[in-house]
């Protein structure tokens, strides 16, 4: 069983190694999809309480990234680096973390499942 919650946030960034227009200051309305997996508890009937999931994401990710200039948080804030940063900040606080999907635009996203790199 898997649970998914969506978390929108807004940030600006510059991609210093990008050869095109993304090397200039710009921003995105991001959407972070957080997926946890696990067995349903026979007593509660849940994998996890949605409020616990929301608390972890707000405290460890959104409090740092929302309405911020991402270059103040990481040197090269590509979608790939941002989603891995999110994973690294959630993996020890969100049991069953299975997948993160970061939409930079409605039709462009980076997907991370904890693999190296």
Biopython code that builds the backbone (N, CA, C, O; Angstrom):
import numpy as np
from Bio.PDB.StructureBuilder import StructureBuilder

atoms = [
    (1, "UNK", "N", (0.854, -1.172, 0.000)),
    (1, "UNK", "CA", (0.000, 0.000, 0.000)),
    (1, "UNK", "C", (0.898, 1.233, 0.000)),
    (1, "UNK", "O", (1.967, 1.234, 0.610)),
    (2, "UNK", "N", (0.458, 2.268, -0.683)),
    (2, "UNK", "CA", (1.192, 3.527, -0.737)),
    (2, "UNK", "C", (0.244, 4.687, -0.440)),
    (2, "UNK", "O", (-0.940, 4.656, -0.776)),
    (3, "UNK", "N", (0.802, 5.698, 0.196)),
    (3, "UNK", "CA", (0.099, 6.958, 0.422)),
    (3, "UNK", "C", (0.862, 8.058, -0.294)),
    (3, "UNK", "O", (2.090, 8.026, -0.361)),
    (4, "UNK", "N", (0.144, 9.022, -0.825)),
    (4, "UNK", "CA", (0.785, 10.154, -1.480)),
    (4, "UNK", "C", (0.124, 11.435, -1.027)),
    (4, "UNK", "O", (-1.100, 11.525, -0.937)),
    (5, "UNK", "N", (0.950, 12.422, -0.744)),
    (5, "UNK", "CA", (0.455, 13.768, -0.472)),
    (5, "UNK", "C", (1.227, 14.745, -1.350)),
    (5, "UNK", "O", (2.395, 14.518, -1.667)),
    (6, "UNK", "N", (0.570, 15.829, -1.738)),
    (6, "UNK", "CA", (1.156, 16.849, -2.601)),
    (6, "UNK", "C", (1.419, 18.124, -1.804)),
    (6, "UNK", "O", (0.602, 18.546, -0.985)),
    (7, "UNK", "N", (2.577, 18.723, -2.065)),
    (7, "UNK", "CA", (2.989, 19.926, -1.345)),
    (7, "UNK", "C", (3.485, 20.972, -2.334)),
    (7, "UNK", "O", (4.582, 20.831, -2.873)),
    (8, "UNK", "N", (2.704, 22.018, -2.586)),
    (8, "UNK", "CA", (3.177, 23.094, -3.463)),
    (8, "UNK", "C", (4.086, 24.050, -2.687)),
    (8, "UNK", "O", (3.890, 24.291, -1.495)),
    (9, "UNK", "N", (5.075, 24.582, -3.386)),
    (9, "UNK", "CA", (5.902, 25.648, -2.811)),
    (9, "UNK", "C", (6.476, 26.487, -3.941)),
    (9, "UNK", "O", (6.549, 26.041, -5.086)),
    (10, "UNK", "N", (6.880, 27.696, -3.612)),
    (10, "UNK", "CA", (7.419, 28.637, -4.591)),
    (10, "UNK", "C", (8.844, 28.995, -4.203)),
    (10, "UNK", "O", (9.140, 29.248, -3.035)),
    (11, "UNK", "N", (9.724, 29.014, -5.203)),
    (11, "UNK", "CA", (11.120, 29.362, -4.964)),
    (11, "UNK", "C", (11.719, 29.954, -6.225)),
    (11, "UNK", "O", (11.222, 29.753, -7.334)),
    (12, "UNK", "N", (12.812, 30.696, -6.020)),
    (12, "UNK", "CA", (13.589, 31.198, -7.149)),
    (12, "UNK", "C", (14.923, 30.469, -7.181)),
    (12, "UNK", "O", (15.353, 29.884, -6.187)),
    (13, "UNK", "N", (15.562, 30.512, -8.326)),
    (13, "UNK", "CA", (16.904, 29.951, -8.431)),
    (13, "UNK", "C", (17.590, 30.440, -9.697)),
    (13, "UNK", "O", (16.975, 31.043, -10.577)),
    (14, "UNK", "N", (18.876, 30.159, -9.755)),
    (14, "UNK", "CA", (19.727, 30.391, -10.907)),
    (14, "UNK", "C", (20.464, 29.081, -11.133)),
    (14, "UNK", "O", (20.948, 28.474, -10.178)),
    (15, "UNK", "N", (20.556, 28.644, -12.365)),
    (15, "UNK", "CA", (21.331, 27.438, -12.675)),
    (15, "UNK", "C", (22.661, 27.886, -13.275)),
    (15, "UNK", "O", (22.750, 28.149, -14.475)),
    (16, "UNK", "N", (23.699, 27.971, -12.431)),
    (16, "UNK", "CA", (24.962, 28.574, -12.876)),
    (16, "UNK", "C", (25.664, 27.804, -13.981)),
    (16, "UNK", "O", (26.499, 28.378, -14.681)),
    (17, "UNK", "N", (25.357, 26.530, -14.161)),
    (17, "UNK", "CA", (26.023, 25.721, -15.194)),
    (17, "UNK", "C", (25.160, 25.513, -16.433)),
    (17, "UNK", "O", (25.557, 24.792, -17.348)),
    (18, "UNK", "N", (23.998, 26.129, -16.471)),
    (18, "UNK", "CA", (23.081, 25.962, -17.602)),
    (18, "UNK", "C", (23.510, 26.877, -18.745)),
    (18, "UNK", "O", (23.791, 28.054, -18.516)),
    (19, "UNK", "N", (23.565, 26.356, -19.974)),
    (19, "UNK", "CA", (24.018, 27.184, -21.096)),
    (19, "UNK", "C", (22.944, 28.137, -21.637)),
    (19, "UNK", "O", (23.261, 29.040, -22.412)),
    (20, "UNK", "N", (21.700, 27.950, -21.246)),
    (20, "UNK", "CA", (20.611, 28.750, -21.798)),
    (20, "UNK", "C", (20.055, 29.752, -20.806)),
    (20, "UNK", "O", (20.754, 30.212, -19.904)),
    (21, "UNK", "N", (18.798, 30.078, -20.988)),
    (21, "UNK", "CA", (18.176, 31.143, -20.204)),
    (21, "UNK", "C", (18.011, 30.813, -18.729)),
    (21, "UNK", "O", (17.814, 31.725, -17.927)),
    (22, "UNK", "N", (18.083, 29.554, -18.343)),
    (22, "UNK", "CA", (17.927, 29.192, -16.929)),
    (22, "UNK", "C", (19.123, 29.600, -16.076)),
    (22, "UNK", "O", (19.098, 29.436, -14.856)),
    (23, "UNK", "N", (20.181, 30.137, -16.714)),
    (23, "UNK", "CA", (21.300, 30.679, -15.943)),
    (23, "UNK", "C", (20.923, 32.031, -15.332)),
    (23, "UNK", "O", (21.644, 32.559, -14.485)),
    (24, "UNK", "N", (19.789, 32.584, -15.767)),
    (24, "UNK", "CA", (19.295, 33.848, -15.221)),
    (24, "UNK", "C", (18.335, 33.580, -14.068)),
    (24, "UNK", "O", (17.734, 32.510, -13.979)),
    (25, "UNK", "N", (18.203, 34.549, -13.205)),
    (25, "UNK", "CA", (17.289, 34.448, -12.074)),
    (25, "UNK", "C", (15.858, 34.216, -12.566)),
    (25, "UNK", "O", (15.357, 34.950, -13.418)),
    (26, "UNK", "N", (15.212, 33.191, -12.021)),
    (26, "UNK", "CA", (13.818, 32.910, -12.348)),
    (26, "UNK", "C", (13.216, 32.080, -11.212)),
    (26, "UNK", "O", (13.932, 31.660, -10.303)),
    (27, "UNK", "N", (11.930, 31.850, -11.263)),
    (27, "UNK", "CA", (11.269, 31.103, -10.206)),
    (27, "UNK", "C", (10.292, 30.086, -10.751)),
    (27, "UNK", "O", (9.949, 30.080, -11.933)),
    (28, "UNK", "N", (9.848, 29.211, -9.830)),
    (28, "UNK", "CA", (8.893, 28.167, -10.189)),
    (28, "UNK", "C", (7.858, 28.010, -9.083)),
    (28, "UNK", "O", (8.125, 28.275, -7.911)),
    (29, "UNK", "N", (6.690, 27.579, -9.482)),
    (29, "UNK", "CA", (5.694, 27.076, -8.552)),
    (29, "UNK", "C", (5.849, 25.560, -8.564)),
    (29, "UNK", "O", (5.260, 24.866, -9.393)),
    (30, "UNK", "N", (6.653, 25.061, -7.630)),
    (30, "UNK", "CA", (6.960, 23.637, -7.566)),
    (30, "UNK", "C", (5.799, 22.858, -6.956)),
    (30, "UNK", "O", (4.958, 23.415, -6.252)),
    (31, "UNK", "N", (5.774, 21.568, -7.241)),
    (31, "UNK", "CA", (4.882, 20.648, -6.562)),
    (31, "UNK", "C", (5.705, 19.426, -6.185)),
    (31, "UNK", "O", (6.246, 18.735, -7.049)),
    (32, "UNK", "N", (5.795, 19.167, -4.889)),
    (32, "UNK", "CA", (6.496, 17.997, -4.391)),
    (32, "UNK", "C", (5.466, 16.951, -4.007)),
    (32, "UNK", "O", (4.615, 17.192, -3.151)),
    (33, "UNK", "N", (5.544, 15.788, -4.643)),
    (33, "UNK", "CA", (4.686, 14.656, -4.291)),
    (33, "UNK", "C", (5.514, 13.695, -3.443)),
    (33, "UNK", "O", (6.591, 13.257, -3.849)),
    (34, "UNK", "N", (5.000, 13.379, -2.275)),
    (34, "UNK", "CA", (5.694, 12.508, -1.331)),
    (34, "UNK", "C", (4.902, 11.212, -1.216)),
    (34, "UNK", "O", (3.701, 11.225, -0.947)),
    (35, "UNK", "N", (5.594, 10.089, -1.425)),
    (35, "UNK", "CA", (4.957, 8.777, -1.376)),
    (35, "UNK", "C", (5.626, 7.950, -0.284)),
    (35, "UNK", "O", (6.850, 7.824, -0.249)),
    (36, "UNK", "N", (4.817, 7.391, 0.599)),
    (36, "UNK", "CA", (5.309, 6.430, 1.588)),
    (36, "UNK", "C", (4.638, 5.094, 1.313)),
    (36, "UNK", "O", (3.517, 5.034, 0.808)),
    (37, "UNK", "N", (5.351, 4.018, 1.657)),
    (37, "UNK", "CA", (4.829, 2.670, 1.439)),
    (37, "UNK", "C", (4.948, 1.885, 2.724)),
    (37, "UNK", "O", (5.846, 2.118, 3.533)),
    (38, "UNK", "N", (4.037, 0.958, 2.903)),
    (38, "UNK", "CA", (4.108, 0.104, 4.075)),
    (38, "UNK", "C", (2.882, -0.776, 4.180)),
    (38, "UNK", "O", (1.990, -0.760, 3.331)),
    (39, "UNK", "N", (2.875, -1.527, 5.229)),
    (39, "UNK", "CA", (1.731, -2.388, 5.498)),
    (39, "UNK", "C", (0.717, -1.622, 6.347)),
    (39, "UNK", "O", (1.079, -0.818, 7.206)),
    (40, "UNK", "N", (-0.533, -1.887, 6.089)),
    (40, "UNK", "CA", (-1.597, -1.256, 6.861)),
    (40, "UNK", "C", (-1.630, -1.862, 8.258)),
    (40, "UNK", "O", (-1.714, -3.080, 8.423)),
    (41, "UNK", "N", (-1.563, -1.000, 9.249)),
    (41, "UNK", "CA", (-1.625, -1.447, 10.639)),
    (41, "UNK", "C", (-3.001, -2.054, 10.890)),
    (41, "UNK", "O", (-4.006, -1.422, 10.564)),
    (42, "UNK", "N", (-3.084, -3.260, 11.458)),
    (42, "UNK", "CA", (-4.384, -3.903, 11.654)),
    (42, "UNK", "C", (-5.271, -3.181, 12.670)),
    (42, "UNK", "O", (-6.495, -3.308, 12.621)),
    (43, "UNK", "N", (-4.674, -2.437, 13.576)),
    (43, "UNK", "CA", (-5.468, -1.728, 14.587)),
    (43, "UNK", "C", (-5.964, -0.384, 14.060)),
    (43, "UNK", "O", (-7.159, -0.095, 14.124)),
    (44, "UNK", "N", (-5.045, 0.445, 13.537)),
    (44, "UNK", "CA", (-5.430, 1.783, 13.078)),
    (44, "UNK", "C", (-6.027, 1.761, 11.673)),
    (44, "UNK", "O", (-6.803, 2.645, 11.309)),
    (45, "UNK", "N", (-5.662, 0.742, 10.880)),
    (45, "UNK", "CA", (-6.125, 0.692, 9.499)),
    (45, "UNK", "C", (-5.336, 1.619, 8.585)),
    (45, "UNK", "O", (-5.747, 1.859, 7.450)),
    (46, "UNK", "N", (-4.198, 2.149, 9.066)),
    (46, "UNK", "CA", (-3.417, 3.114, 8.297)),
    (46, "UNK", "C", (-1.967, 2.662, 8.182)),
    (46, "UNK", "O", (-1.461, 1.912, 9.017)),
    (47, "UNK", "N", (-1.323, 3.131, 7.139)),
    (47, "UNK", "CA", (0.136, 3.019, 7.036)),
    (47, "UNK", "C", (0.762, 4.086, 7.928)),
    (47, "UNK", "O", (1.704, 3.835, 8.679)),
    (48, "UNK", "N", (0.202, 5.277, 7.813)),
    (48, "UNK", "CA", (0.703, 6.446, 8.526)),
    (48, "UNK", "C", (-0.418, 7.468, 8.589)),
    (48, "UNK", "O", (-1.257, 7.538, 7.690)),
    (49, "UNK", "N", (-0.428, 8.236, 9.622)),
    (49, "UNK", "CA", (-1.383, 9.328, 9.737)),
    (49, "UNK", "C", (-0.950, 10.444, 8.781)),
    (49, "UNK", "O", (0.211, 10.855, 8.801)),
    (50, "UNK", "N", (-1.859, 10.932, 7.956)),
    (50, "UNK", "CA", (-1.527, 12.012, 7.020)),
    (50, "UNK", "C", (-0.970, 13.229, 7.748)),
    (50, "UNK", "O", (-0.109, 13.923, 7.209)),
    (51, "UNK", "N", (-1.441, 13.499, 8.958)),
    (51, "UNK", "CA", (-0.936, 14.647, 9.723)),
    (51, "UNK", "C", (0.538, 14.471, 10.075)),
    (51, "UNK", "O", (1.287, 15.448, 10.075)),
    (52, "UNK", "N", (0.967, 13.252, 10.373)),
    (52, "UNK", "CA", (2.383, 12.998, 10.668)),
    (52, "UNK", "C", (3.240, 13.224, 9.420)),
    (52, "UNK", "O", (4.335, 13.783, 9.491)),
    (53, "UNK", "N", (2.723, 12.784, 8.297)),
    (53, "UNK", "CA", (3.423, 12.983, 7.032)),
    (53, "UNK", "C", (3.565, 14.473, 6.733)),
    (53, "UNK", "O", (4.646, 14.949, 6.384)),
    (54, "UNK", "N", (2.479, 15.187, 6.872)),
    (54, "UNK", "CA", (2.484, 16.622, 6.602)),
    (54, "UNK", "C", (3.435, 17.361, 7.536)),
    (54, "UNK", "O", (4.161, 18.254, 7.099)),
    (55, "UNK", "N", (3.439, 17.006, 8.789)),
    (55, "UNK", "CA", (4.313, 17.646, 9.778)),
    (55, "UNK", "C", (5.782, 17.473, 9.381)),
    (55, "UNK", "O", (6.554, 18.431, 9.432)),
    (56, "UNK", "N", (6.166, 16.267, 8.991)),
    (56, "UNK", "CA", (7.557, 15.996, 8.608)),
    (56, "UNK", "C", (7.963, 16.803, 7.380)),
    (56, "UNK", "O", (9.044, 17.391, 7.357)),
    (57, "UNK", "N", (7.117, 16.836, 6.370)),
    (57, "UNK", "CA", (7.448, 17.558, 5.140)),
    (57, "UNK", "C", (7.512, 19.059, 5.398)),
    (57, "UNK", "O", (8.419, 19.732, 4.908)),
    (58, "UNK", "N", (6.573, 19.581, 6.148)),
    (58, "UNK", "CA", (6.591, 21.021, 6.438)),
    (58, "UNK", "C", (7.830, 21.415, 7.232)),
    (58, "UNK", "O", (8.460, 22.432, 6.941)),
    (59, "UNK", "N", (8.178, 20.619, 8.225)),
    (59, "UNK", "CA", (9.301, 20.952, 9.097)),
    (59, "UNK", "C", (10.654, 20.787, 8.411)),
    (59, "UNK", "O", (11.534, 21.631, 8.579)),
    (60, "UNK", "N", (10.833, 19.723, 7.647)),
    (60, "UNK", "CA", (12.155, 19.392, 7.122)),
    (60, "UNK", "C", (12.404, 19.835, 5.687)),
    (60, "UNK", "O", (13.551, 19.863, 5.239)),
    (61, "UNK", "N", (11.344, 20.182, 4.962)),
    (61, "UNK", "CA", (11.518, 20.603, 3.572)),
    (61, "UNK", "C", (10.938, 21.993, 3.324)),
    (61, "UNK", "O", (11.664, 22.916, 2.954)),
    (62, "UNK", "N", (9.645, 22.139, 3.526)),
    (62, "UNK", "CA", (9.004, 23.403, 3.168)),
    (62, "UNK", "C", (9.501, 24.578, 3.987)),
    (62, "UNK", "O", (9.595, 25.691, 3.468)),
    (63, "UNK", "N", (9.817, 24.362, 5.243)),
    (63, "UNK", "CA", (10.327, 25.447, 6.088)),
    (63, "UNK", "C", (11.643, 25.998, 5.558)),
    (63, "UNK", "O", (11.999, 27.144, 5.831)),
    (64, "UNK", "N", (12.360, 25.183, 4.802)),
    (64, "UNK", "CA", (13.652, 25.606, 4.254)),
    (64, "UNK", "C", (13.529, 26.109, 2.817)),
    (64, "UNK", "O", (14.215, 27.062, 2.448)),
    (65, "UNK", "N", (12.678, 25.497, 2.001)),
    (65, "UNK", "CA", (12.654, 25.792, 0.570)),
    (65, "UNK", "C", (11.566, 26.765, 0.125)),
    (65, "UNK", "O", (11.755, 27.470, -0.867)),
    (66, "UNK", "N", (10.450, 26.826, 0.816)),
    (66, "UNK", "CA", (9.326, 27.640, 0.349)),
    (66, "UNK", "C", (9.640, 29.132, 0.474)),
    (66, "UNK", "O", (10.081, 29.602, 1.523)),
    (67, "UNK", "N", (9.409, 29.855, -0.604)),
    (67, "UNK", "CA", (9.650, 31.292, -0.684)),
    (67, "UNK", "C", (11.098, 31.643, -0.343)),
    (67, "UNK", "O", (11.384, 32.580, 0.402)),
    (68, "UNK", "N", (11.998, 30.844, -0.927)),
    (68, "UNK", "CA", (13.432, 31.070, -0.730)),
    (68, "UNK", "C", (14.125, 31.086, -2.082)),
    (68, "UNK", "O", (13.600, 30.597, -3.082)),
    (69, "UNK", "N", (15.314, 31.659, -2.082)),
    (69, "UNK", "CA", (16.200, 31.574, -3.237)),
    (69, "UNK", "C", (17.026, 30.311, -3.040)),
    (69, "UNK", "O", (17.857, 30.250, -2.134)),
    (70, "UNK", "N", (16.810, 29.312, -3.871)),
    (70, "UNK", "CA", (17.380, 27.985, -3.653)),
    (70, "UNK", "C", (18.902, 27.951, -3.724)),
    (70, "UNK", "O", (19.523, 27.041, -3.173)),
    (71, "UNK", "N", (19.511, 28.922, -4.390)),
    (71, "UNK", "CA", (20.969, 28.976, -4.419)),
    (71, "UNK", "C", (21.553, 29.304, -3.044)),
    (71, "UNK", "O", (22.744, 29.093, -2.813)),
    (72, "UNK", "N", (20.728, 29.816, -2.133)),
    (72, "UNK", "CA", (21.171, 30.024, -0.754)),
    (72, "UNK", "C", (21.176, 28.716, 0.028)),
    (72, "UNK", "O", (21.759, 28.641, 1.110)),
    (73, "UNK", "N", (20.533, 27.690, -0.511)),
    (73, "UNK", "CA", (20.436, 26.379, 0.142)),
    (73, "UNK", "C", (21.389, 25.369, -0.495)),
    (73, "UNK", "O", (21.991, 24.555, 0.205)),
    (74, "UNK", "N", (21.525, 25.419, -1.808)),
    (74, "UNK", "CA", (22.415, 24.498, -2.530)),
    (74, "UNK", "C", (23.040, 25.231, -3.707)),
    (74, "UNK", "O", (22.473, 26.193, -4.224)),
    (75, "UNK", "N", (24.204, 24.771, -4.120)),
    (75, "UNK", "CA", (24.999, 25.482, -5.121)),
    (75, "UNK", "C", (24.387, 25.439, -6.517)),
    (75, "UNK", "O", (24.401, 26.450, -7.220)),
    (76, "UNK", "N", (23.858, 24.310, -6.929)),
    (76, "UNK", "CA", (23.328, 24.150, -8.288)),
    (76, "UNK", "C", (21.933, 23.522, -8.201)),
    (76, "UNK", "O", (21.789, 22.315, -8.398)),
    (77, "UNK", "N", (20.908, 24.324, -7.909)),
    (77, "UNK", "CA", (19.579, 23.777, -7.614)),
    (77, "UNK", "C", (18.775, 23.346, -8.841)),
    (77, "UNK", "O", (17.753, 23.945, -9.176)),
    (78, "UNK", "N", (19.257, 22.302, -9.496)),
    (78, "UNK", "CA", (18.485, 21.679, -10.570)),
    (78, "UNK", "C", (17.344, 20.877, -9.937)),
    (78, "UNK", "O", (17.364, 20.614, -8.735)),
    (79, "UNK", "N", (16.379, 20.501, -10.719)),
    (79, "UNK", "CA", (15.283, 19.673, -10.192)),
    (79, "UNK", "C", (15.839, 18.385, -9.591)),
    (79, "UNK", "O", (15.358, 17.916, -8.560)),
    (80, "UNK", "N", (16.853, 17.817, -10.242)),
    (80, "UNK", "CA", (17.460, 16.582, -9.745)),
    (80, "UNK", "C", (18.109, 16.782, -8.380)),
    (80, "UNK", "O", (17.959, 15.944, -7.491)),
    (81, "UNK", "N", (18.827, 17.884, -8.210)),
    (81, "UNK", "CA", (19.468, 18.157, -6.920)),
    (81, "UNK", "C", (18.444, 18.503, -5.839)),
    (81, "UNK", "O", (18.604, 18.112, -4.683)),
    (82, "UNK", "N", (17.413, 19.222, -6.208)),
    (82, "UNK", "CA", (16.392, 19.601, -5.224)),
    (82, "UNK", "C", (15.666, 18.366, -4.700)),
    (82, "UNK", "O", (15.483, 18.225, -3.491)),
    (83, "UNK", "N", (15.250, 17.469, -5.597)),
    (83, "UNK", "CA", (14.497, 16.296, -5.147)),
    (83, "UNK", "C", (15.372, 15.386, -4.285)),
    (83, "UNK", "O", (14.886, 14.793, -3.321)),
    (84, "UNK", "N", (16.658, 15.271, -4.624)),
    (84, "UNK", "CA", (17.561, 14.465, -3.784)),
    (84, "UNK", "C", (17.770, 15.144, -2.433)),
    (84, "UNK", "O", (17.828, 14.462, -1.409)),
    (85, "UNK", "N", (17.882, 16.458, -2.409)),
    (85, "UNK", "CA", (18.001, 17.207, -1.149)),
    (85, "UNK", "C", (16.772, 16.920, -0.279)),
    (85, "UNK", "O", (16.904, 16.670, 0.919)),
    (86, "UNK", "N", (15.596, 16.957, -0.873)),
    (86, "UNK", "CA", (14.364, 16.664, -0.134)),
    (86, "UNK", "C", (14.415, 15.256, 0.455)),
    (86, "UNK", "O", (14.073, 15.052, 1.620)),
    (87, "UNK", "N", (14.839, 14.292, -0.349)),
    (87, "UNK", "CA", (14.950, 12.907, 0.133)),
    (87, "UNK", "C", (15.883, 12.840, 1.338)),
    (87, "UNK", "O", (15.550, 12.249, 2.365)),
    (88, "UNK", "N", (17.048, 13.452, 1.196)),
    (88, "UNK", "CA", (18.042, 13.407, 2.275)),
    (88, "UNK", "C", (17.516, 14.019, 3.568)),
    (88, "UNK", "O", (17.921, 13.611, 4.657)),
    (89, "UNK", "N", (16.618, 14.994, 3.456)),
    (89, "UNK", "CA", (16.064, 15.642, 4.643)),
    (89, "UNK", "C", (14.808, 14.959, 5.186)),
    (89, "UNK", "O", (14.333, 15.305, 6.268)),
    (90, "UNK", "N", (14.276, 14.006, 4.451)),
    (90, "UNK", "CA", (13.085, 13.273, 4.909)),
    (90, "UNK", "C", (13.364, 11.826, 5.294)),
    (90, "UNK", "O", (12.626, 11.252, 6.095)),
    (91, "UNK", "N", (14.413, 11.227, 4.741)),
    (91, "UNK", "CA", (14.608, 9.778, 4.876)),
    (91, "UNK", "C", (14.705, 9.292, 6.316)),
    (91, "UNK", "O", (14.308, 8.163, 6.603)),
    (92, "UNK", "N", (15.214, 10.098, 7.217)),
    (92, "UNK", "CA", (15.339, 9.665, 8.615)),
    (92, "UNK", "C", (14.150, 10.067, 9.480)),
    (92, "UNK", "O", (14.071, 9.676, 10.644)),
    (93, "UNK", "N", (13.227, 10.844, 8.920)),
    (93, "UNK", "CA", (12.091, 11.317, 9.713)),
    (93, "UNK", "C", (10.741, 10.853, 9.186)),
    (93, "UNK", "O", (9.712, 11.072, 9.827)),
    (94, "UNK", "N", (10.743, 10.219, 8.031)),
    (94, "UNK", "CA", (9.485, 9.799, 7.419)),
    (94, "UNK", "C", (9.560, 8.302, 7.123)),
    (94, "UNK", "O", (10.038, 7.907, 6.059)),
    (95, "UNK", "N", (9.095, 7.473, 8.046)),
    (95, "UNK", "CA", (9.164, 6.017, 7.853)),
    (95, "UNK", "C", (8.426, 5.595, 6.581)),
    (95, "UNK", "O", (7.340, 6.091, 6.280)),
    (96, "UNK", "N", (9.032, 4.684, 5.855)),
    (96, "UNK", "CA", (8.398, 4.159, 4.648)),
    (96, "UNK", "C", (8.542, 5.044, 3.426)),
    (96, "UNK", "O", (7.899, 4.796, 2.406)),
    (97, "UNK", "N", (9.382, 6.083, 3.510)),
    (97, "UNK", "CA", (9.567, 6.946, 2.345)),
    (97, "UNK", "C", (9.925, 6.092, 1.133)),
    (97, "UNK", "O", (10.889, 5.327, 1.167)),
    (98, "UNK", "N", (9.148, 6.226, 0.072)),
    (98, "UNK", "CA", (9.280, 5.351, -1.089)),
    (98, "UNK", "C", (9.658, 6.105, -2.354)),
    (98, "UNK", "O", (10.433, 5.604, -3.168)),
    (99, "UNK", "N", (9.111, 7.320, -2.526)),
    (99, "UNK", "CA", (9.329, 8.041, -3.772)),
    (99, "UNK", "C", (9.020, 9.512, -3.571)),
    (99, "UNK", "O", (8.089, 9.880, -2.855)),
    (100, "UNK", "N", (9.826, 10.349, -4.221)),
    (100, "UNK", "CA", (9.551, 11.788, -4.294)),
    (100, "UNK", "C", (9.487, 12.174, -5.763)),
    (100, "UNK", "O", (10.314, 11.751, -6.571)),
    (101, "UNK", "N", (8.493, 12.983, -6.091)),
    (101, "UNK", "CA", (8.356, 13.505, -7.446)),
    (101, "UNK", "C", (8.288, 15.019, -7.320)),
    (101, "UNK", "O", (7.403, 15.556, -6.654)),
    (102, "UNK", "N", (9.219, 15.697, -7.959)),
    (102, "UNK", "CA", (9.259, 17.158, -7.908)),
    (102, "UNK", "C", (8.918, 17.712, -9.282)),
    (102, "UNK", "O", (9.683, 17.559, -10.235)),
    (103, "UNK", "N", (7.756, 18.360, -9.370)),
    (103, "UNK", "CA", (7.353, 19.034, -10.603)),
    (103, "UNK", "C", (7.883, 20.458, -10.567)),
    (103, "UNK", "O", (7.573, 21.233, -9.661)),
    (104, "UNK", "N", (8.690, 20.787, -11.575)),
    (104, "UNK", "CA", (9.188, 22.156, -11.714)),
    (104, "UNK", "C", (8.180, 22.991, -12.502)),
    (104, "UNK", "O", (8.008, 24.185, -12.257)),
    (105, "UNK", "N", (7.532, 22.341, -13.438)),
    (105, "UNK", "CA", (6.414, 22.904, -14.191)),
    (105, "UNK", "C", (5.356, 21.804, -14.245)),
    (105, "UNK", "O", (5.645, 20.669, -13.867)),
    (106, "UNK", "N", (4.150, 22.104, -14.699)),
    (106, "UNK", "CA", (3.121, 21.057, -14.736)),
    (106, "UNK", "C", (3.482, 19.834, -15.586)),
    (106, "UNK", "O", (2.911, 18.760, -15.400)),
    (107, "UNK", "N", (4.433, 19.996, -16.522)),
    (107, "UNK", "CA", (4.761, 18.862, -17.385)),
    (107, "UNK", "C", (6.233, 18.434, -17.320)),
    (107, "UNK", "O", (6.690, 17.675, -18.175)),
    (108, "UNK", "N", (6.974, 18.908, -16.319)),
    (108, "UNK", "CA", (8.379, 18.533, -16.153)),
    (108, "UNK", "C", (8.653, 18.172, -14.699)),
    (108, "UNK", "O", (8.383, 18.964, -13.797)),
    (109, "UNK", "N", (9.189, 16.977, -14.472)),
    (109, "UNK", "CA", (9.450, 16.564, -13.101)),
    (109, "UNK", "C", (10.694, 15.702, -12.998)),
    (109, "UNK", "O", (11.169, 15.135, -13.982)),
    (110, "UNK", "N", (11.209, 15.620, -11.778)),
    (110, "UNK", "CA", (12.298, 14.708, -11.441)),
    (110, "UNK", "C", (11.749, 13.729, -10.409)),
    (110, "UNK", "O", (11.048, 14.129, -9.479)),
    (111, "UNK", "N", (12.068, 12.446, -10.574)),
    (111, "UNK", "CA", (11.559, 11.394, -9.699)),
    (111, "UNK", "C", (12.761, 10.756, -9.007)),
    (111, "UNK", "O", (13.755, 10.419, -9.650)),
    (112, "UNK", "N", (12.656, 10.596, -7.685)),
    (112, "UNK", "CA", (13.753, 10.007, -6.906)),
    (112, "UNK", "C", (13.205, 8.954, -5.964)),
    (112, "UNK", "O", (12.205, 9.158, -5.276)),
    (113, "UNK", "N", (13.895, 7.815, -5.955)),
    (113, "UNK", "CA", (13.461, 6.681, -5.119)),
    (113, "UNK", "C", (14.568, 6.219, -4.182)),
    (113, "UNK", "O", (14.575, 5.070, -3.741)),
    (114, "UNK", "N", (15.504, 7.115, -3.879)),
    (114, "UNK", "CA", (16.541, 6.791, -2.919)),
    (114, "UNK", "C", (17.788, 6.188, -3.484)),
    (114, "UNK", "O", (18.701, 5.837, -2.737)),
    (115, "UNK", "N", (17.851, 6.057, -4.786)),
    (115, "UNK", "CA", (19.055, 5.498, -5.386)),
    (115, "UNK", "C", (20.198, 6.511, -5.285)),
    (115, "UNK", "O", (19.959, 7.707, -5.121)),
    (116, "UNK", "N", (21.425, 6.031, -5.384)),
    (116, "UNK", "CA", (22.586, 6.916, -5.321)),
    (116, "UNK", "C", (22.637, 7.804, -6.552)),
    (116, "UNK", "O", (22.117, 7.467, -7.616)),
    (117, "UNK", "N", (23.288, 8.961, -6.370)),
    (117, "UNK", "CA", (23.534, 9.827, -7.524)),
    (117, "UNK", "C", (22.618, 10.987, -7.629)),
    (117, "UNK", "O", (22.733, 11.783, -8.561)),
]
sb = StructureBuilder()
sb.init_structure("model")
sb.init_model(0)
sb.init_chain("A")
sb.init_seg("    ")
for serial, (resi, resn, name, xyz) in enumerate(atoms, 1):
    if name == "N":
        sb.init_residue(resn, " ", resi, " ")
    sb.init_atom(name, np.array(xyz, "f"), 0.0, 1.0, " ", f" {name:<3s}", serial, name[0])
structure = sb.get_structure()
